[in-house]
Amino acid sequence: MWGLAQNRRVAHKFLRNKKQEWEEYRSEVTAFELRKSLPVL
């Protein structure tokens, strides 16, 4: 069985990876967003 310290390390790494994944996702511009927003600019 894992100890509390090991659980915290796993949780920390998981959250760090999810934050990085979210940053990569939100920085992408989709074709839909370009069609919708580009004419306004």
PyMOL commands that set and color helices and strands:
alter all, ss='L'
color gray80, all
select helices_A, chain A and resi 4-26+31-40
alter helices_A, ss='H'
color red, helices_A
deselect
rebuild
show_as cartoon
